[in-house]
Amino acid sequence: MPVLSPTSSPTASSPTASSPTWTNERIELLKQHFEAGLTCSEIAADIGVSRNAVIGKLSRLNLTRGRTSDERKLERSLAPRRGTRAVPRLQYEMLATIYGDTDTPVVAGPIDDANRCSLLELSENRCRWPISTPGADDFCFCGNTAPDGQPYCVGHSRLAYRPNSRARVMRG
């Protein structure tokens, strides 16, 4: 294995590292092909560089193919039209079946804050709703009773799971 000095690099002896990609001749060919209307792929194949190299060099030389307003209008008319999104009816019906299809507002009672607890005090039947910002001195969890192995108490479940609001959005 050859020993490299601090000033030499492993690519310094390779022929591609010492010859620039964009010689004056290649740049002239690029301009001629661009003016002739060749695509970037065709130019790249003829010059011997990648298509992305051609695109980058054209951009650096500020060579762009401006489109007329007529061309843009034609493109728009040929493009497929986007219709309004259809309501996913099956999904709406499933949600209505599961959660009911009532527009009555959910009664939001106060959430008891007397049972707040730390992470170490949490148990399987206590509400895991975080209070404050993690890492803050006053950070804790709700700690109220969570029914049937749920992660949150009834009050925080109303905040976390809002099925009727989703159904309203889907109908609206």
KEKOL-188297 format. One record per residue: residue number from 1; chain; x, y, z negated of N, C-alpha, C in turn. Coordinates in pm, 1 decimal, m for minus. Layout:
- k/c/n_xx/n_yy/n_zz/ca_xx/ca_yy/ca_zz/c_xx/c_yy/c_zz
- NUM/A/X/Y/Z/X/Y/Z/X/Y/Z
...
END
This chain:
- k/c/n_xx/n_yy/n_zz/ca_xx/ca_yy/ca_zz/c_xx/c_yy/c_zz
- 1/A/85.3/m116.9/0.0/0.0/0.0/0.0/89.5/122.6/0.0
- 2/A/69.0/216.4/94.6/154.1/335.0/100.4/123.4/428.6/m16.3
- 3/A/224.4/493.6/m65.1/210.3/588.2/m174.7/180.1/725.0/m113.9
- 4/A/76.4/789.8/m166.7/36.3/920.1/m114.7/91.7/1029.5/m203.9
- 5/A/141.9/1131.2/m141.6/186.7/1247.4/m219.0/65.0/1333.2/m251.1
- 6/A/76.8/1423.0/m347.7/m39.3/1504.1/m385.3/m90.1/1590.8/m270.4
- 7/A/m7.1/1623.7/m173.6/m50.9/1711.3/m65.1/m108.2/1634.2/52.2
- 8/A/m86.6/1501.5/57.7/m139.9/1425.4/170.1/m270.6/1359.4/130.4
- 9/A/m350.4/1326.4/230.0/m476.0/1258.0/203.6/m481.4/1136.5/293.0
- 10/A/m564.1/1038.1/258.7/m569.1/917.0/339.3/m621.1/941.7/480.4
- 11/A/m694.8/1050.2/503.8/m748.6/1076.7/636.4/m659.8/1167.9/719.3
- 12/A/m553.8/1217.7/661.3/m469.2/1312.2/733.6/m401.8/1247.2/853.4
- 13/A/m376.8/1118.0/848.7/m308.9/1052.4/959.6/m406.0/1000.6/1064.3
- 14/A/m537.3/998.1/1034.6/m633.0/948.1/1132.5/m655.8/1051.9/1241.3
- 15/A/m675.6/1010.6/1364.5/m689.1/1104.1/1473.8/m815.9/1188.5/1465.9
- 16/A/m922.2/1138.7/1405.9/m1045.3/1216.7/1400.4/m1037.8/1328.8/1298.4
- 17/A/m957.6/1312.4/1196.4/m947.7/1416.4/1094.3/m870.1/1536.1/1146.3
- 18/A/m775.6/1516.5/1235.7/m694.8/1628.4/1283.3/m759.2/1699.1/1401.7
- 19/A/m848.2/1633.0/1476.8/m911.9/1698.5/1590.8/m1050.3/1747.8/1549.7
- 20/A/m1082.2/1871.8/1577.4/m1212.7/1924.7/1538.4/m1324.9/1863.9/1623.0
- 21/A/m1441.7/1855.6/1565.8/m1557.1/1802.7/1637.4/m1599.6/1897.8/1748.0
- 22/A/m1600.2/2025.4/1718.8/m1648.8/2124.5/1814.2/m1532.4/2200.3/1876.0
- 23/A/m1482.5/2147.3/1985.3/m1379.1/2217.9/2061.8/m1448.5/2321.0/2149.2
- 24/A/m1369.7/2411.3/2206.8/m1427.7/2513.6/2294.8/m1497.6/2450.0/2415.0
- 25/A/m1439.3/2340.6/2466.3/m1500.1/2273.2/2581.0/m1636.1/2213.4/2543.2
- 26/A/m1643.8/2152.3/2424.7/m1770.2/2093.2/2381.4/m1876.4/2199.9/2359.3
- 27/A/m1835.0/2312.5/2304.9/m1929.9/2421.4/2280.9/m1984.8/2473.3/2413.9
- 28/A/m1897.0/2486.8/2514.2/m1941.9/2532.1/2646.3/m2037.6/2430.3/2708.4
- 29/A/m2003.8/2301.4/2696.6/m2093.6/2197.0/2746.8/m2228.1/2202.0/2675.2
- 30/A/m2223.5/2222.7/2544.3/m2345.3/2232.3/2464.7/m2433.1/2345.2/2517.1
- 31/A/m2373.9/2462.3/2539.4/m2450.5/2578.1/2587.5/m2508.2/2551.1/2726.3
- 32/A/m2428.4/2489.5/2814.7/m2475.9/2461.6/2950.5/m2592.0/2363.4/2947.8
- 33/A/m2577.0/2257.0/2871.1/m2683.5/2157.3/2863.1/m2809.6/2215.6/2798.8
- 34/A/m2789.3/2301.9/2699.4/m2902.6/2364.3/2632.8/m2979.2/2452.1/2731.2
- 35/A/m2905.8/2532.4/2808.8/m2968.5/2619.9/2908.0/m3037.8/2538.3/3017.2
- 36/A/m2984.0/2420.2/3046.5/m3043.2/2334.0/3149.0/m3171.0/2267.0/3098.8
- 37/A/m3196.1/2273.4/2966.3/m3318.5/2219.2/2910.1/m3309.3/2075.6/2863.9
- 38/A/m3187.4/2022.4/2848.5/m3173.0/1885.2/2799.8/m3214.9/1876.6/2653.5
- 39/A/m3259.2/1759.8/2612.9/m3294.8/1740.2/2472.5/m3167.8/1726.2/2389.5
- 40/A/m3183.2/1738.6/2258.8/m3067.6/1725.4/2168.9/m3006.2/1586.1/2178.5
- 41/A/m3088.7/1484.9/2194.7/m3036.7/1347.7/2207.7/m2955.1/1332.6/2335.7
- 42/A/m3002.9/1391.5/2445.7/m2931.2/1383.8/2572.5/m2798.6/1458.9/2565.0
- 43/A/m2802.2/1575.3/2501.9/m2679.7/1653.7/2486.0/m2579.2/1575.4/2402.6
- 44/A/m2625.4/1516.6/2293.1/m2537.2/1441.2/2203.4/m2472.2/1324.0/2275.7
- 45/A/m2549.5/1252.2/2357.0/m2494.8/1137.7/2429.5/m2389.4/1181.9/2530.4
- 46/A/m2411.3/1295.1/2595.8/m2317.0/1342.4/2697.0/m2188.5/1396.4/2634.6
- 47/A/m2202.5/1469.7/2524.3/m2084.5/1531.8/2461.6/m2006.9/1431.4/2377.5
- 48/A/m2076.9/1334.9/2316.9/m2009.6/1236.0/2234.0/m2012.9/1268.9/2086.4
- 49/A/m2121.0/1334.1/2043.8/m2140.2/1363.8/1901.2/m2280.3/1316.8/1863.0
- 50/A/m2313.6/1327.5/1736.3/m2446.4/1283.3/1692.9/m2551.8/1389.6/1726.5
- 51/A/m2675.1/1345.6/1729.6/m2786.2/1437.0/1756.1/m2794.4/1544.4/1647.1
- 52/A/m2771.6/1503.0/1521.6/m2775.2/1600.4/1412.1/m2663.1/1703.4/1424.6
- 53/A/m2547.8/1662.3/1476.5/m2437.9/1756.7/1497.9/m2479.1/1860.5/1601.4
- 54/A/m2547.9/1815.8/1705.5/m2595.0/1908.0/1809.3/m2695.8/2005.6/1750.3
- 55/A/m2790.8/1954.2/1672.9/m2892.3/2040.2/1611.7/m2827.7/2142.7/1519.4
- 56/A/m2731.8/2098.3/1438.4/m2663.2/2190.1/1346.8/m2585.3/2297.2/1420.7
- 57/A/m2515.2/2258.4/1526.1/m2435.5/2355.7/1601.0/m2525.7/2455.2/1672.4
- 58/A/m2635.3/2407.6/1730.7/m2730.4/2498.6/1794.7/m2784.4/2599.5/1694.6
- 59/A/m2811.5/2551.9/1574.8/m2862.1/2640.3/1470.4/m2757.3/2744.4/1432.0
- 60/A/m2632.3/2700.8/1416.4/m2525.7/2795.9/1379.7/m2498.0/2896.5/1490.6
- 61/A/m2521.7/2856.7/1615.2/m2501.4/2947.9/1728.6/m2626.9/3031.2/1757.3
- 62/A/m2729.9/3013.3/1676.0/m2858.0/3082.8/1692.7/m2919.2/3058.9/1829.3
- 63/A/m2904.6/2938.3/1880.6/m2965.7/2900.7/2007.3/m3094.2/2825.1/1976.9
- 64/A/m3206.3/2884.6/2009.5/m3334.6/2820.0/1985.5/m3417.3/2824.3/2111.7
- 65/A/m3503.8/2729.8/2121.5/m3597.0/2728.5/2233.9/m3727.1/2788.2/2182.5
- 66/A/m3748.4/2912.0/2214.9/m3870.7/2977.9/2171.7/m3989.1/2926.3/2249.8
- 67/A/m4097.3/2906.5/2180.2/m4218.3/2861.4/2247.1/m4309.9/2981.0/2265.7
- 68/A/m4379.6/2983.7/2375.2/m4474.1/3091.4/2399.2/m4600.3/3065.4/2319.0
- 69/A/m4680.3/3167.8/2304.4/m4804.4/3150.8/2229.0/m4897.9/3054.5/2300.4
- 70/A/m4890.9/3049.7/2434.3/m4974.0/2955.1/2508.8/m4935.8/2811.6/2475.4
- 71/A/m4804.3/2784.3/2462.6/m4759.2/2649.2/2428.5/m4807.2/2609.8/2289.1
- 72/A/m4800.2/2704.8/2194.0/m4845.5/2675.2/2057.7/m4995.3/2648.9/2054.3
- 73/A/m5073.8/2726.6/2132.1/m5218.7/2705.5/2137.2/m5250.0/2568.7/2196.1
- 74/A/m5175.3/2529.5/2298.0/m5195.8/2399.7/2359.5/m5166.6/2288.1/2260.1
- 75/A/m5057.7/2303.7/2182.7/m5024.2/2203.9/2081.5/m5136.2/2191.0/1978.7
- 76/A/m5188.9/2304.4/1934.3/m5296.1/2301.7/1834.8/m5420.8/2234.1/1889.1
- 77/A/m5452.2/2260.6/2015.4/m5574.1/2201.7/2071.6/m5558.7/2051.9/2092.3
- 78/A/m5435.5/2004.0/2117.2/m5413.5/1861.6/2138.2/m5399.0/1784.5/2007.4
- 79/A/m5364.9/1855.1/1900.1/m5345.6/1789.3/1770.9/m5479.8/1738.5/1718.9
- 80/A/m5479.7/1624.4/1650.8/m5606.5/1573.8/1597.0/m5660.4/1668.5/1490.5
- 81/A/m5788.4/1690.3/1495.4/m5850.2/1782.4/1400.6/m5866.8/1714.7/1265.0
- 82/A/m5840.0/1791.6/1162.5/m5860.3/1740.3/1026.7/m5999.0/1780.9/982.0
- 83/A/m6077.9/1681.4/954.9/m6211.6/1709.2/905.2/m6207.2/1728.2/755.2
- 84/A/m6319.2/1769.4/700.5/m6323.7/1779.1/554.9/m6318.6/1638.5/499.5
- 85/A/m6260.7/1624.3/387.1/m6247.1/1491.8/327.3/m6383.1/1438.4/287.4
- 86/A/m6408.3/1317.5/326.2/m6532.9/1253.1/286.8/m6521.0/1208.9/141.7
- 87/A/m6631.0/1218.8/70.7/m6631.2/1175.8/m68.3/m6617.9/1024.0/m70.4
- 88/A/m6522.7/971.7/m144.6/m6510.5/825.7/m153.3/m6631.3/769.3/m227.3
- 89/A/m6732.9/735.5/m151.3/m6862.4/699.0/m206.9/m6855.9/579.4/m301.1
- 90/A/m6782.1/477.4/m262.0/m6774.6/357.9/m346.5/m6712.4/392.0/m482.0
- 91/A/m6606.8/473.2/m478.8/m6540.8/511.3/m604.4/m6636.5/593.1/m690.7
- 92/A/m6710.4/684.9/m628.9/m6806.0/765.0/m703.5/m6912.5/677.1/m768.1
- 93/A/m6963.7/579.6/m691.0/m7066.3/491.0/m745.3/m7013.5/406.3/m860.2
- 94/A/m6887.9/362.8/m849.5/m6828.4/284.7/m958.1/m6815.3/368.8/m1083.9
- 95/A/m6768.3/491.0/m1069.5/m6753.3/578.4/m1185.7/m6889.6/610.3/m1247.1
- 96/A/m6988.2/635.0/m1162.8/m7122.0/664.5/m1213.8/m7177.9/544.9/m1289.2
- 97/A/m7150.7/423.5/m1241.3/m7197.9/302.9/m1308.8/m7129.8/286.1/m1444.0
- 98/A/m6999.2/310.6/m1447.9/m6923.4/291.3/m1571.0/m6956.4/398.0/m1674.5
- 99/A/m6954.7/524.6/m1631.9/m6966.1/634.7/m1728.0/m7104.0/699.8/m1731.5
- 100/A/m7193.0/658.8/m1646.3/m7323.6/722.6/m1641.2/m7317.3/844.6/m1552.0
- 101/A/m7430.1/884.7/m1502.6/m7433.1/996.2/m1407.9/m7510.3/1112.8/m1467.0
- 102/A/m7473.1/1154.9/m1585.7/m7542.6/1265.3/m1649.4/m7457.0/1389.3/m1644.9
- 103/A/m7525.2/1501.8/m1631.5/m7454.6/1630.1/m1631.5/m7464.2/1698.6/m1767.1
- 104/A/m7510.7/1627.4/m1868.4/m7522.0/1686.6/m1999.8/m7383.1/1706.7/m2058.1
- 105/A/m7358.7/1824.0/m2112.9/m7225.2/1848.9/m2168.1/m7199.7/1761.7/m2290.3
- 106/A/m7076.7/1721.7/m2305.5/m7035.9/1640.0/m2418.6/m7029.2/1729.4/m2542.0
- 107/A/m7091.3/1684.7/m2648.4/m7090.0/1761.7/m2771.6/m6951.1/1748.6/m2832.7
- 108/A/m6885.4/1861.6/m2848.1/m6749.7/1860.0/m2901.3/m6751.9/1909.8/m3044.5
- 109/A/m6740.3/1817.2/m3135.4/m6735.4/1853.6/m3276.1/m6591.8/1884.4/m3316.4
- 110/A/m6573.4/1940.8/m3434.4/m6437.5/1971.5/m3478.7/m6358.7/1843.3/m3505.6
- 111/A/m6230.0/1850.9/m3483.1/m6141.4/1736.2/m3507.2/m6076.5/1757.7/m3642.8
- 112/A/m6095.7/1660.3/m3730.2/m6043.5/1670.3/m3866.4/m5891.0/1670.3/m3864.1
- 113/A/m5830.2/1768.6/m3930.1/m5683.9/1774.9/m3932.4/m5625.7/1741.2/m4069.8
- 114/A/m5704.9/1678.1/m4154.3/m5658.5/1645.0/m4289.0/m5573.7/1518.2/m4291.8
- 115/A/m5577.9/1438.5/m4185.7/m5508.4/1309.8/m4186.3/m5378.8/1310.2/m4106.5
- 116/A/m5323.9/1423.6/m4078.8/m5201.9/1429.3/m3997.1/m5090.4/1346.1/m4058.4
- 117/A/m5008.6/1285.4/m3968.8/m4904.3/1196.6/m4018.2/m4780.9/1203.8/m3928.5
- 118/A/m4670.4/1150.1/m3976.8/m4546.7/1146.7/m3899.9/m4542.8/1019.2/m3816.2
- 119/A/m4442.0/1006.3/m3733.1/m4425.9/886.9/m3649.7/m4412.9/761.4/m3735.7
- 120/A/m4343.0/772.3/m3847.1/m4322.7/656.7/m3934.3/m4450.5/615.0/m4006.0
- 121/A/m4545.6/706.9/m4021.7/m4671.4/676.3/m4089.5/m4780.2/624.2/m3995.4
- 122/A/m4756.1/629.7/m3862.5/m4855.5/581.9/m3766.5/m4876.4/432.3/m3781.6
- 123/A/m5000.7/390.7/m3771.1/m5030.2/247.5/m3771.6/m5124.8/218.5/m3654.8
- 124/A/m5163.7/94.1/m3641.2/m5241.2/51.8/m3524.6/m5376.2/120.9/m3514.9
- 125/A/m5435.8/156.1/m3627.2/m5569.8/213.6/m3623.2/m5571.8/365.1/m3646.0
- 126/A/m5460.1/431.3/m3622.8/m5453.9/576.9/m3640.6/m5433.7/646.5/m3507.1
- 127/A/m5489.7/765.7/m3493.4/m5484.5/844.1/m3369.6/m5341.6/890.4/m3342.5
- 128/A/m5296.6/868.8/m3218.3/m5159.2/901.7/m3179.2/m5150.0/1034.1/m3104.2
- 129/A/m5251.7/1119.1/m3112.5/m5252.4/1247.9/m3043.2/m5144.0/1337.5/m3103.8
- 130/A/m5047.7/1384.4/m3021.8/m4940.5/1467.9/m3076.0/m4988.9/1609.4/m3105.7
- 131/A/m4942.9/1660.9/m3216.5/m4975.0/1797.5/m3257.0/m4843.9/1876.7/m3256.5
- 132/A/m4842.6/1990.3/m3187.4/m4725.7/2077.5/m3175.6/m4628.7/2022.7/m3071.2
- 133/A/m4503.9/2065.7/m3079.0/m4401.1/2027.9/m2981.2/m4302.8/1930.7/m3044.9
- 134/A/m4270.8/1819.0/m2975.6/m4172.6/1726.3/m3033.1/m4041.6/1797.9/m3065.5
- 135/A/m3990.1/1770.4/m3181.7/m3866.1/1833.8/m3226.1/m3890.1/1955.8/m3314.0
- 136/A/m4010.9/2010.5/m3310.0/m4042.3/2126.2/m3394.8/m4063.2/2080.3/m3538.4
- 137/A/m4047.2/2171.9/m3631.5/m4061.8/2137.9/m3772.8/m4204.0/2092.1/m3807.6
- 138/A/m4303.9/2148.2/m3738.9/m4442.5/2114.6/m3771.3/m4498.7/2003.3/m3682.8
- 139/A/m4415.1/1930.9/m3610.5/m4463.1/1824.4/m3522.5/m4516.1/1707.9/m3604.4
- 140/A/m4633.9/1658.6/m3562.1/m4694.6/1543.1/m3628.0/m4796.4/1480.4/m3533.2
- 141/A/m4868.6/1381.8/m3581.1/m4973.6/1316.9/m3503.9/m5105.1/1336.1/m3575.2
- 142/A/m5215.9/1325.0/m3502.5/m5349.0/1347.6/m3559.2/m5372.7/1258.5/m3681.1
- 143/A/m5359.1/1128.1/m3667.3/m5372.3/1037.2/m3780.7/m5512.8/998.0/m3817.2
- 144/A/m5616.9/1051.9/m3751.1/m5754.7/1010.6/m3779.6/m5774.3/866.1/m3737.6
- 145/A/m5882.5/806.7/m3780.9/m5910.7/667.7/m3748.3/m5942.5/653.8/m3600.2
- 146/A/m5873.8/561.6/m3534.4/m5896.8/533.3/m3392.7/m5977.7/405.3/m3381.9
- 147/A/m6094.8/409.1/m3318.1/m6182.2/290.8/m3313.5/m6133.0/183.6/m3217.3
- 148/A/m6154.6/58.7/m3253.6/m6132.7/m57.2/m3167.0/m5996.4/m61.2/m3099.2
- 149/A/m5890.8/m29.5/m3168.4/m5757.0/m38.8/m3111.7/m5725.8/66.3/m3006.7
- 150/A/m5808.5/170.4/m2997.3/m5783.8/278.0/m2902.1/m5667.2/364.2/m2952.3
- 151/A/m5597.3/433.6/m2860.9/m5484.2/514.7/m2906.0/m5525.1/645.2/m2974.0
- 152/A/m5649.7/694.4/m2946.6/m5692.7/823.3/m2999.9/m5823.2/809.7/m3077.7
- 153/A/m5845.5/906.7/m3166.3/m5972.2/914.8/m3237.5/m6081.0/958.6/m3138.5
- 154/A/m6205.9/961.2/m3184.0/m6317.2/995.7/m3095.6/m6300.6/1137.3/m3039.4
- 155/A/m6261.4/1230.5/m3122.8/m6244.9/1369.6/m3077.6/m6136.7/1384.8/m2971.9
- 156/A/m6022.6/1323.5/m2993.4/m5914.3/1334.9/m2895.6/m5939.9/1250.2/m2771.6
- 157/A/m6018.8/1142.8/m2784.8/m6056.8/1064.5/m2666.6/m6140.1/1148.8/m2571.9
- 158/A/m6226.4/1235.9/m2627.3/m6305.1/1326.2/m2542.7/m6214.4/1418.5/m2463.1
- 159/A/m6101.7/1459.0/m2522.0/m6008.0/1546.3/m2451.2/m5924.5/1469.6/m2348.6
- 160/A/m5888.2/1346.5/m2383.4/m5799.6/1269.1/m2296.9/m5872.9/1207.7/m2178.7
- 161/A/m5994.5/1161.7/m2200.0/m6069.6/1092.2/m2095.1/m6194.7/1171.3/m2064.2
- 162/A/m6198.3/1235.9/m1947.9/m6312.0/1319.2/m1912.3/m6375.7/1267.5/m1783.9
- 163/A/m6450.7/1159.7/m1789.6/m6506.6/1099.7/m1668.2/m6608.5/1188.1/m1598.5
- 164/A/m6690.3/1259.6/m1672.6/m6794.0/1340.2/m1609.0/m6735.7/1455.5/m1529.2
- 165/A/m6624.4/1512.8/m1572.0/m6565.9/1622.2/m1495.4/m6515.9/1572.3/m1360.1
- 166/A/m6464.0/1450.0/m1356.3/m6417.3/1392.7/m1230.1/m6535.3/1366.1/m1136.1
- 167/A/m6642.5/1315.3/m1191.3/m6760.7/1288.1/m1109.7/m6816.2/1417.9/m1053.9
- 168/A/m6816.9/1526.0/m1132.9/m6864.8/1655.5/m1083.4/m6780.0/1707.4/m970.3
- 169/A/m6647.8/1691.5/m980.6/m6556.7/1736.1/m875.5/m6581.7/1658.4/m747.8
- 170/A/m6605.6/1530.0/m761.2/m6626.3/1445.1/m643.2/m6758.0/1479.9/m573.4
- 171/A/m6860.7/1518.7/m650.3/m6988.6/1554.9/m589.1/m6985.3/1694.2/m531.1
- 172/A/m6903.2/1783.2/m591.8/m6902.5/1925.5/m556.9/m6848.9/1952.3/m425.2
END
